[in-house]
C-alpha cells in the first residue's frame, strides 16, 4: 500500500470517530459520479494532488473509496475486498454472491461504482471488514482508462482472492502438475 493510501485511510477513520456528518456526505456521494458531489469535497480534496484534473483516476478512486468506507467503516489490513466477499459467499453458500462478483470483474470503469456498492452492502450486512487502503490503490488502476493491463492483473488477483475464500479448500492453492510427476 502506498503511504498516501494509508494516510487517507487514517483520515477516514478519524472522520468515522468524530464527524458523522462528513460520513453522511461521503455516503451520499455514492449516488453521484466519483468527485461530483460538492458536500464531500472538504473530506477528500485535501488528498487530491494539485496537478490532478477532475477526471483523474486517482481522484475518482479517492472519492469512491471514501464513499464505500462511509457506507461500511470496517477496515482490516490484509483482507482484500474480494477475499472478504468470498468468505461471505462461502458462509452463505450463495451462488448469487458469486454471480455478482463475476459481474463486478467484468465491469468497465464507468460502471464500477454500482457493483462495488452492492459488494460493500454485503460486507456491511455480515459486518465483514476489508482493506480500504488496498482497495484505493486497486481502484486507482482500475479507473484508469489507459491501464488495461493493470486492470486485468487486478481482476485476476481479485478472482484468486475471492475463490480461495469462496471454495471450501480456499486457503490453499491447488497443487501444480509439476508437483506430482505422475500427472505431468
N, C-alpha and C positions, 0 to 999 in steps of 0.2 A: 504494500500500500504506500501511496505517496504521502509525504508529510503534509501536503496541502489537504488531502482527503482526511487524514487523521485530525488535523486542526478543525476542519469543517464539522466533522462528527462531534468533536468536543463542544463546539459551539451549539450544535443542535441539541446535544444532551443537556447543556446548561439552559437552553430555552425550554426544554421539556420540564426542567425542575423549577423554573422561576417565571415563565411567561406563557401562560396557557393561551392568551390572546394571539401571540405570534404563531403558536402551533395551529390555532384555528385558521389563521390566514394561510398558512402553508398547506393545510389540508384542503382548504377551499381552492387553492391554486391548482389542484389536480384536475379541476373541471375546465381548465384553460390550457392552451399550448404552453409548454415549459418556458417560464420567463415572461409571460404576458399578463400576469395578474399583479398590478401595482402594489396592493397591500402586502405582498410577500417580499417586495424589494428590500425593505430595511433588514430583513433576516438573512438575505443571500447576497446582495450586490457587493458587500464588503469583501467577499471571497472571489469575485469575478475580476480577472485581470484587466488592467487599464486598456490593453490592446484588443480585448475580446469584443467582437461585434454581437449584436442581438441574436444572430443565428449561429453563433459559435457552439460547436458540440459540447464543449466543457461547460459553458454557461447553462445550456439546456440540461445537461446532466446534473448540475448543482441544484437547479430548481426541481427537477423530477425527483431526485434523491431526497431533498428536503421535504417535499410533499408526501412521499412514501413513508419517510421516517415519522412525520407528524401523524400519519394515519395509524402507525403501529411503532411507537418508540421503544422497541425491544432489540437492543444491539448485542451481538455476541461475536467477538473477533474470531475468525477462523471458520465460522459456519456460513457458507455461501448461501445466497438466496435459493439456488437450485437444490442444494442439499437439504435445506430446511423444508422446502416444498416436497421433495422426495420422501422425507420422513413422514410428513402428513399423509401423503398418498399411500405409503406403506401401512401406516397405522390404521387408516380408514378403509384400506383395501378398495380404493375408489378409482375406477377407470376414468371417471370424468376429470380427475385431477391430472392424470397422465395426458388426457386429450387436451386439456387447457395448456399444459406445459408444452406439448408438441406445437400447438398453435402459437405460443409465445416464441418458440425457437424459429418459427417461420416468419415472424413479424419483421416488417421493414421499420426503419426509424420513426416514420410519421405515425405509426400505429402502436408503438411500443408502450406508451403511457397507459393505454386502456388495459392491455394484458398484464402489465405489472401491477396495476391497481387491483385486479382480480386476485393475483397471487398474494399480494400483501393482505388482502381481506381474508384469505385462507389462513395465512400465518397468524393474523390477529385473532381469528376465531379459535385457534388452538394455542394461543399465547406462545408461539414459536419465534424465537429471535433469529436474526440473520446479521451478517457482517455488512453494514451500510457503507463503510469506507471502501471495501472491495467492490460493492455494487456501484458506487460512484465512479471508480476507476473503470469498471467494465462498461458502464453506460457512456462514459466519455468516448470510448472507442466505438461502441455500437451506434451511437447517434452521429458519428462522423460519416458523411456520405462518401468520402474518399478512402475509407479504411475497410473495404470489403474483406480483405484477408484477415485483419484483426477481428472483425465481426464474426467471421467463420470460426476462428480459433476460440472466441468466447462461447459461441454456440456449442462447439464440441466439448469444451470444458464444462459448461453447464449441463450438457447431456450426461457426461460421465458422473458429475456430482449427483445429479438427480437419480440416475438409475442405480448408483451404488447405495443410495439410501432407500430407494423405492423397492428394489429387489430384496428378497429375503436374505440373500447372501451378500448384501450390499457393501460391507466394509472391505471385502477382499476382492481384488481384481481377478478376473478369470485367468487360469493358467495359460501360458503361451504354448503353442505347439512345440517350440524348441525345448521346453522344459520336460517334455515327455517324448523320448526318441521313438517310441513305438507309433506315435501319431504323426511324426514329422515325415 
